[in-house]
C-alpha cells in the first residue's frame, strides 16, 4: 500500500537536498517517532511515500504528520548524529542497544593515587571504565593478576600530596602483606605510582607485550647490578603475566589490532557479536540481541552497532572484519570482508559465539517455562521433517527376537514433546516364522492402526520405525492398505549413522548430532529397544522354564526360576549334585529334579546303546 503524505510533507519532500543527512518523523501529537540516516536525503525519504509498504513500515508511515531533516557534511557525520538523537529521544520505532547495566566493569578512579575496583554502576566522571565483562570469573581473574603484579592501594582514603606530606593516614594490613607499597606515607613516590597505573591501563586494554618487555628489561638490569632479590620479584611478575597471556585466546599470530563484527538473523531478531583483537589476542567479546521494529537488515544497523561497541570498549583499531560488503564506508577505518585466512576464521569464531548466545538464552527460557521447550521442539521437528503440523503425538516401533525365537515388538509414545509411558505397548508376533524383521513390522503396524481405526481412536501425527529403507517400506505398505499414508507421517531411523529416511526420498536426512530433533527421535527409538528387549527376555526365560523344568512333576514355575537363578542354565542343573540342589530348593523337590534328570540320562544312554 502506498501512503499519501499530508500536504506539508509533500512540500518538504520536493525540497529535500541530494545530500547526506538525518531525517526525523513526528506524529500528530508532536512526538518524535523515528530517526533515520541517509546518503541521499531526497531519495531515501521519498522512498517511504512512493513505494508499496507493508507491516511495521506501513504502520510508521501512516503515523507521520511532520518531517524535519538535518544536512551534514559526510555519511559518517549522519551516523553519529543519528546515534546521538536516538539515545537522547529514544523514538518508538528505533531499535535501542541494551546498555549492559547488568554486566560488571573495572573502574580505575581518577584520584591522585587511583584505585581499581569492580562495579556494575557506570558513573561517568568517576574514572576510566574497562569492560563490560560478560564473564565475571574472567574479570576477577584479571583483577587478581593486577593485584599480584602491582602493589595497588585498595583503601578509600582521599590521598593527595598534602595529605601524604602531613602523614595523616597510617599504614594498614595491605602494606604488611606487601600488597601495597605505602604511598599514604610517601614510601612510594607519585611518579612510581603513576608508572604502574599506566601499565595497568595497558594491561586492561589488552596490550600485554609492552609490559612483558618492560618487566624483562628491569629484571635483566637488576640482575646486572647483582640485585638478585629485585630481579627475582620482576621475574615472578613476568611469569604471572606470561601465564595469563597463555590462557588468553590467541586467535592470530599475524594480526595486530582489529575489530570483528558478525551478525545473524533469527525470527524477529538480529544478533551482533563483537570481538576486539589486540596484539593477536581476543581481549573482549560481546553479543547483543536487537528486536527488529521496521524489518531492519544487517546493512541498516551494522554501523551504529560497531560505533557503539568501539566507544564502549575504547577501541582504536584501524581495521574491522565484516561478513558482507557494506553500503557505507567509515572514515579512517579499513573494512575487510575476508575470503580466507585468519580473518575468515575470526568471523567463524564470532558466528559460533552468536550460536552459543542464542542456545544459552533458549535454555534459560526453557528452565523457566518447560512448555515453551516442548512447543519449540515440536515446531522444530515439523520444520526439519517437512511436516504439515507439529507432531504432538508420536509412536515408535522396534522388533526384538533371537534367531526367530520368541519374536516381540515394542511401541513407545511421545505426547506433547515428552514420553508417555502409560501408552507404551508390547506385541507378540503371531504370524511370522523365523527372523523376518520386515514381515514382523508389517504385522504389528497393521494390528495397531487397524484397531485404532475400528475403535475410532486418535492417530499419531508421526510414526517412527527402527530401521532403514526395508522397515520403512514395510510400514508404508500397511499405511497404504489402511489408507493412512496421507494422515500419518512416516520416517525410519537407521542405527549405524543415525540416518533418517522419508518415503519417496532416495537420500537420507543427516541431522547434527546435537540437534534436539534427532535426540528426541533417538530417545523414542532407544526406549522402544529397551522396552522390547526387556519383554523378549521375560518371554525367553519363561519359555525355557516351561519347556525344560516345569515338565517335572511337582516342580512349578517359581521353583524352576529359583534353580535358573542359582545354576544359570538347565545344563548346569542337570549336572548338579543332589546336595547342591537340596541347598537351593529343599530335599523333597531336589530329589524330584535329581531323579528326573538321572532317569532321562539313563534312558538316553540306553537308546544310544
C-alpha positions in Angstrom: 0.0 0.0 0.0 1.3 3.5 -0.9 0.5 6.1 1.7 -0.3 9.7 0.5 1.6 12.1 2.8 0.0 15.3 4.3 0.3 18.5 2.2 3.1 19.9 4.4 5.2 16.8 4.0 4.6 16.8 0.2 6.1 20.2 0.0 9.1 19.2 2.2 9.7 16.1 0.0 10.2 18.3 -3.1 12.7 20.5 -1.2 14.9 17.7 0.2 18.5 18.0 -1.0 20.6 15.2 -2.6 23.0 15.3 0.4 23.8 13.1 3.4 21.8 13.9 6.5 19.4 12.8 9.2 15.6 12.8 8.9 13.1 12.9 11.8 9.4 11.8 11.7 6.9 13.3 14.1 3.4 12.1 15.0 0.3 14.3 15.0 0.9 14.8 18.8 4.4 16.2 18.1 6.2 13.1 19.4 9.4 12.1 17.6 8.7 8.6 16.5 11.6 7.8 14.1 15.1 9.0 13.3 17.0 7.8 10.2 20.2 8.5 8.3 20.7 8.7 4.6 23.4 9.0 2.0 20.9 10.9 -0.1 18.1 12.5 1.8 15.8 13.1 -1.2 16.0 9.6 -2.5 15.8 7.9 0.9 12.9 9.8 2.4 10.8 9.8 -0.8 11.1 6.0 -0.9 8.7 5.8 2.2 5.9 7.6 0.3 6.3 6.4 -3.4 6.7 2.7 -2.8 4.4 -0.1 -1.6 4.8 -0.5 2.1 3.6 -3.4 4.4 3.8 -4.4 8.0 5.6 -2.2 10.5 6.9 0.2 7.9 3.3 0.9 6.8 2.3 1.5 10.4 5.1 4.0 10.8 4.4 5.9 7.6 0.7 6.2 8.5 1.6 8.0 11.8 4.0 10.6 10.2 2.4 14.0 10.4 5.6 16.2 10.2 9.0 15.8 8.7 12.3 17.5 9.7 15.8 16.9 8.4 19.4 18.0 9.1 22.0 18.2 6.4 25.6 17.1 7.3 28.9 17.0 5.5 29.6 13.3 5.4 27.8 9.9 5.8 29.8 9.3 9.0 28.5 12.6 10.4 25.0 11.4 9.7 25.6 8.1 11.5 27.0 9.9 14.6 24.1 12.4 14.7 21.5 9.6 14.2 23.0 7.7 17.2 23.0 10.8 19.4 19.4 11.7 18.6 18.2 8.1 19.2 19.9 7.9 22.6 18.5 11.3 23.6 14.9 10.9 22.4 14.5 7.1 22.2 11.9 7.2 19.4 9.3 4.4 19.4 10.3 2.9 16.0 14.0 2.9 16.5 15.9 0.0 17.9 17.9 0.6 21.1 21.0 -1.3 22.1 21.0 -2.5 25.7 23.4 -0.6 27.9 24.7 -3.7 29.7 23.9 -2.4 33.2 23.9 -6.0 34.4 27.5 -6.7 33.4 30.4 -5.7 35.6 33.1 -3.2 34.8 36.5 -2.4 36.3 36.8 1.2 37.3 40.2 2.9 37.6 39.5 6.1 39.6 40.7 9.5 38.6 42.1 10.3 42.1 45.8 11.3 42.5 46.6 7.8 43.6 44.0 5.7 41.6 42.2 2.6 42.9 40.9 -0.3 40.8 37.6 -2.0 41.8 34.7 -3.9 40.1 31.3 -2.3 39.8 28.0 -2.7 38.0 27.3 1.1 38.0 28.7 3.1 35.2 29.1 6.7 36.6 30.9 9.0 34.0 33.4 11.2 35.7 34.3 8.8 38.4 37.2 7.3 36.5 38.2 5.2 33.5 36.0 2.2 32.9 37.1 -1.1 31.4 34.7 -3.7 30.2 31.9 -4.6 30.4 32.9 -8.2 31.1 30.5 -10.9 30.1 32.4 -13.4 32.3 32.6 -12.3 36.0 35.1 -15.1 36.5 37.4 -13.7 33.9 37.1 -10.2 35.4 38.1 -11.4 38.8 41.0 -13.4 37.4 42.3 -10.2 35.7 41.8 -8.2 38.9 43.7 -10.8 41.0 46.5 -10.8 38.5 46.8 -7.0 38.7 46.9 -7.0 42.5 49.5 -9.8 42.4 51.7 -7.9 40.0 51.2 -4.3 41.2 51.1 -3.0 44.8 47.9 -1.0 44.2 46.2 0.6 47.1 42.6 -0.6 48.0 41.8 1.8 50.8 39.2 4.6 50.3 41.3 7.4 51.9 41.3 10.6 49.9 45.0 10.8 49.2 46.8 13.8 47.9 50.3 15.1 48.1 49.4 17.4 51.0 47.7 14.5 52.9 50.8 12.3 52.3 53.2 15.0 53.4 51.2 15.6 56.6 51.2 11.9 57.4 47.5 11.8 58.3 47.0 8.2 57.1 48.6 5.2 58.8 49.9 2.1 57.1 47.4 -0.8 57.0 47.5 -4.6 56.8 47.8 -4.5 53.0 51.2 -2.9 53.4 52.3 -5.6 55.9 51.2 -8.2 53.3 53.2 -6.5 50.7 50.1 -5.9 48.5 50.5 -2.1 48.9 53.8 0.0 48.7 52.6 2.6 51.2 52.0 5.7 49.1 50.0 7.1 52.0 53.3 7.5 53.9 55.4 8.6 51.0 57.0 5.2 50.8 56.1 5.0 47.1 56.5 8.2 45.0 53.7 9.7 43.0 55.8 9.2 39.8 56.3 5.4 40.6 52.6 5.0 41.3 51.6 6.7 38.0 54.0 4.5 36.1 52.3 1.3 37.5 48.9 2.9 36.8 49.9 3.3 33.1 51.0 -0.3 33.0 47.6 -1.4 34.5 45.8 0.6 31.8 47.8 -1.1 29.1 47.0 -4.5 30.6 43.3 -3.8 30.8 43.3 -2.6 27.2 44.9 -5.9 26.2 48.4 -4.5 25.4 50.5 -7.2 27.2 53.6 -7.2 25.1 55.0 -3.8 26.2 54.5 -4.7 29.9 56.3 -8.0 29.4 59.2 -6.2 27.6 59.4 -3.6 30.4 59.5 -6.3 33.2 62.1 -8.3 31.3 64.4 -5.2 30.9 64.0 -4.3 34.6 64.8 -8.0 35.6 67.9 -8.1 33.5 69.0 -4.6 34.7 68.6 -5.7 38.4 70.5 -8.9 37.7 73.3 -7.0 36.1 73.5 -4.8 39.2 73.6 -8.1 41.2 70.3 -7.0 43.0 69.0 -10.6 42.7 66.1 -10.1 45.1 64.6 -7.3 42.9 65.4 -9.3 39.8 63.5 -12.3 41.3 60.5 -10.1 42.0 60.4 -8.9 38.4 60.8 -12.4 37.2 57.8 -13.6 39.2 55.6 -10.8 37.8 56.9 -11.6 34.3 55.9 -15.3 34.8 52.5 -14.3 36.1 51.8 -12.2 33.0 53.1 -14.9 30.7 50.8 -17.5 32.3 47.8 -15.1 31.9 48.7 -14.5 28.3 49.0 -18.3 27.6 45.4 -18.7 29.0 44.1 -15.9 26.7 42.5 -16.7 23.4 45.3 -16.5 20.8 43.4 -16.0 17.6 46.2 -14.9 15.3 50.0 -14.6 15.3 49.8 -12.4 12.2 47.1 -9.8 13.0 47.9 -6.9 15.3 44.8 -4.9 16.4 41.4 -5.4 14.7 37.7 -5.4 15.4 35.4 -8.2 14.3 31.6 -7.8 13.8 29.5 -10.8 12.9 25.6 -10.9 12.5 22.9 -13.5 12.3 19.2 -13.2 11.8 16.7 -15.4 13.6 12.9 -14.8 13.6 12.3 -11.1 14.5 15.8 -10.6 15.9 19.3 -9.6 14.8 22.3 -10.8 16.8 25.5 -8.9 16.6 28.8 -10.3 18.0 31.7 -8.0 18.5 35.3 -9.2 19.2 38.2 -6.9 20.0 41.6 -8.2 18.9 44.8 -6.7 20.4 48.2 -8.0 19.6 46.7 -11.2 18.2 44.7 -11.9 21.4 40.9 -11.7 21.8 40.6 -9.5 24.8 36.9 -8.8 24.7 33.8 -10.3 23.1 30.2 -9.5 23.5 26.9 -10.3 21.8 23.8 -8.1 21.7 20.2 -9.0 20.7 18.2 -6.5 18.7 14.5 -6.9 18.1 13.6 -5.6 14.6 11.0 -2.9 14.6 10.9 -2.0 10.9 12.2 -5.2 9.3 15.7 -3.8 9.5 18.6 -5.6 7.8 22.2 -6.0 9.0 23.1 -3.4 6.4 20.9 -0.9 8.1 22.3 -1.4 11.6 25.9 -2.5 11.5 27.4 0.9 11.6 25.5 2.1 14.6 26.3 -1.2 16.4 30.0 -1.0 15.6 30.3 2.6 16.7 28.6 1.8 19.9 30.9 -1.1 20.6 34.1 0.8 19.7 33.1 3.6 22.0 32.2 1.2 24.8 35.4 -0.7 24.6 37.6 2.3 23.6 38.9 0.5 20.5 41.5 2.3 18.4 41.9 -0.5 15.8 42.0 0.7 12.2 40.7 -2.5 10.6 37.3 -4.2 11.0 36.3 -7.6 9.6 32.7 -7.9 8.3 30.8 -10.8 6.8 29.3 -8.7 4.0 30.2 -5.9 1.7 28.9 -2.7 3.4 27.0 0.0 1.6 28.5 2.7 3.7 32.2 3.4 4.5 33.6 4.7 7.7 36.5 7.3 7.8 39.9 6.1 8.9 38.7 2.5 9.1 39.7 -0.2 6.8 36.8 -2.6 6.2 37.7 -6.1 5.1 35.4 -9.0 4.0 37.9 -11.9 4.3 37.6 -14.9 1.9 40.1 -17.0 3.9 42.9 -16.9 6.3 42.8 -15.6 9.9 40.1 -13.0 9.1 37.7 -15.8 7.9 38.5 -17.9 11.0 37.7 -14.9 13.3 34.3 -14.4 11.6 33.6 -18.1 12.0 34.6 -17.9 15.7 32.3 -14.9 16.1 29.4 -16.8 14.5 29.9 -19.6 17.0 29.7 -17.1 19.8 26.3 -16.0 18.5 25.1 -19.6 18.3 26.1 -20.2 21.9 24.4 -16.9 22.9 21.1 -18.0 21.2 21.3 -21.5 22.7 22.0 -20.2 26.2 19.1 -17.8 26.0 16.8 -20.5 24.8 17.8 -22.9 27.5 17.4 -20.3 30.2 13.9 -19.6 29.0 13.2 -23.4 28.8 14.1 -23.7 32.5 11.6 -21.0 33.4 8.9 -22.4 31.1 9.2 -26.2 30.3 6.1 -26.0 28.0 8.0 -23.5 25.8 10.8 -26.0 25.3 8.3 -28.7 24.2 6.5 -26.4 21.8 9.8 -25.2 20.3 10.9 -28.9 19.9 7.7 -29.8 18.1 7.9 -26.8 15.9 11.5 -27.5 15.0 10.6 -31.2 14.3 7.8 -30.1 12.0 10.2 -27.8 10.1 13.1 -30.3 9.9 11.0 -33.2 8.7 8.8 -31.1 6.4 5.5 -32.0 8.1 2.3 -30.1 7.7 1.7 -29.8 11.5 3.7 -30.2 14.7 3.9 -33.9 15.8 2.1 -33.7 19.2 1.5 -37.5 19.1 4.4 -39.7 18.0 4.7 -43.5 18.0 7.9 -45.6 17.5 8.2 -49.3 16.8 11.1 -51.7 17.3 11.3 -55.5 16.8 13.2 -58.0 19.0 14.0 -61.7 18.5 16.9 -64.2 18.7 17.1 -66.3 15.5 13.3 -66.0 15.1 12.5 -67.3 18.6 10.0 -65.5 20.8 9.6 -62.5 18.5 8.2 -59.4 20.1 7.6 -55.8 19.0 7.6 -52.7 21.3 5.9 -49.4 20.8 6.8 -46.2 22.6 4.8 -43.0 22.6 5.6 -39.3 22.9 2.8 -36.8 23.6 3.3 -33.0 23.5 7.1 -33.4 23.4 7.5 -35.8 26.4 7.4 -39.6 26.8 4.0 -41.1 27.7 4.9 -44.4 29.3 1.3 -45.3 30.1 0.7 -45.6 26.4 3.6 -48.0 25.7 2.6 -51.3 24.2 4.0 -54.8 23.6 3.1 -57.0 20.7 3.6 -60.8 20.3 4.4 -61.5 16.7 1.9 -64.3 15.7 2.1 -64.9 12.0 5.8 -64.7 11.2 8.1 -67.7 11.3 11.8 -67.2 11.6 13.8 -63.9 11.8 11.9 -61.8 9.3 12.0 -58.2 10.6 10.1 -56.8 7.6 7.2 -59.1 8.0 7.1 -58.6 11.7 7.0 -54.8 11.2 4.1 -55.2 8.8 2.1 -57.4 11.2 2.4 -55.1 14.3 1.8 -51.9 12.3 -1.4 -53.4 10.7 -2.7 -54.7 14.1 -2.0 -51.4 15.8 -3.6 -49.0 13.3 -6.5 -51.2 12.2 -7.5 -51.4 15.8 -7.3 -47.6 16.2 -9.5 -47.2 13.2 -12.0 -49.8 14.4 -12.2 -48.1 17.8 -12.2 -44.6 16.4 -9.2 -43.6 18.5 -6.9 -40.7 17.6 -4.0 -41.4 15.3 -0.4 -40.2 15.7 0.9 -37.4 13.5 4.3 -39.1 13.2 5.3 -42.8 13.0 8.9 -43.8 13.5 10.2 -47.3 12.7 13.6 -48.5 13.8 15.5 -49.4 10.6 16.3 -48.2 7.2 14.6 -48.4 3.8 13.3 -52.1 4.3 11.4 -51.4 7.5 10.2 -48.1 6.1 8.8 -49.8 3.0 7.1 -52.5 5.1 5.4 -49.9 7.3 4.4 -47.8 4.3 2.7 -50.8 2.6 0.4 -51.2 5.6 -0.4 -47.4 5.8 -1.4 -47.6 2.1 -3.6 -50.6 2.7 -5.3 -48.8 5.6 -5.4 -45.6 3.5 -3.5 -43.8 6.2 -0.4 -42.8 4.1 -1.6 -39.1 4.0 -2.8 -39.0 7.6 0.4 -40.4 9.3 3.8 -39.0 8.5 6.3 -41.9 8.4 10.1 -42.0 8.9 12.7 -44.6 9.6 15.9 -44.3 11.6 18.9 -46.4 10.7 21.1 -47.1 13.7 24.6 -47.1 12.2 24.9 -43.5 11.1 21.6 -42.3 12.7 20.2 -41.5 9.2 16.5 -40.6 8.8 14.7 -42.0 5.8 11.5 -40.5 4.4 9.1 -42.1 1.9 9.9 -41.1 -1.7 13.2 -39.6 -0.8 16.2 -41.6 -2.1 18.7 -39.7 0.1 18.8 -40.0 3.9 18.5 -36.9 6.1 21.5 -36.4 8.3 20.9 -34.2 11.3 23.5 -32.6 13.5 24.3 -34.9 16.4 23.5 -32.0 18.8 20.1 -31.5 17.2 17.2 -31.6 19.7 15.0 -33.2 17.0 17.5 -36.1 16.5 17.9 -36.5 20.2 14.1 -36.8 20.7 13.8 -39.4 17.9 16.8 -41.3 19.4 15.2 -41.3 22.8 12.0 -42.8 21.4 14.0 -45.4 19.5 16.2 -46.3 22.4 13.1 -46.6 24.7 11.5 -48.9 22.2 14.6 -51.0 22.1 14.8 -51.2 25.9 11.1 -51.9 26.3 11.2 -54.6 23.6 14.4 -56.4 24.9 13.0 -56.5 28.4 9.8 -58.2 27.2 11.8 -60.6 25.0 14.0 -61.7 27.9 11.0 -62.4 30.1 9.4 -64.4 27.3 12.6 -66.3 26.6 13.1 -67.2 30.3 9.5 -68.2 30.7 9.8 -70.4 27.6 12.9 -72.1 28.8 11.5 -72.7 32.2 8.3 -74.0 30.8 9.8 -76.4 28.3 12.6 -77.8 30.4 11.8 -77.7 34.1 8.1 -77.5 34.6 7.7 -80.8 32.8 9.0 -82.3 36.1 6.0 -83.5 38.2 5.9 -81.5 41.4 8.1 -78.6 40.1 6.4 -75.3 39.4 7.4 -72.1 37.7 8.7 -70.4 40.9 10.9 -73.3 41.8 12.2 -73.5 38.2 13.1 -69.8 38.3 14.9 -70.3 41.6 17.0 -73.1 40.1 17.8 -71.0 37.0 18.9 -68.0 39.1 21.2 -70.3 41.1 22.6 -72.5 38.4 22.2 -70.2 35.3 21.2 -72.9 32.8 19.3 -76.2 32.6 22.6 -78.0 31.7 24.1 -76.9 35.0 21.0 -78.1 36.8 21.2 -81.5 35.1 24.8 -81.9 36.2 24.4 -80.5 39.7 25.0 -82.9 42.8 22.0 -83.7 44.9 23.5 -81.8 47.8 23.6 -78.5 45.8 20.1 -78.9 44.6 18.9 -79.6 48.2 20.6 -76.4 49.3 18.8 -74.4 46.7 15.2 -75.8 46.8 14.9 -78.2 49.7 15.3 -82.0 50.0 11.9 -83.1 48.6 12.0 -81.1 45.4 15.7 -81.6 44.9 15.2 -85.4 44.8 12.4 -84.9 42.2 14.7 -82.9 40.0 17.7 -85.1 40.5 15.8 -88.3 39.8 14.1 -86.8 36.7 17.4 -86.0 35.1 19.0 -89.2 36.2 16.2 -91.2 34.6 16.3 -89.0 31.5 20.1 -89.5 31.1 19.8 -93.3 31.7 17.0 -93.5 29.1 19.1 -91.5 26.6 22.2 -93.8 27.2 20.1 -97.0 26.7 18.7 -95.5 23.5 22.1 -94.7 22.1 23.4 -98.2 23.0 
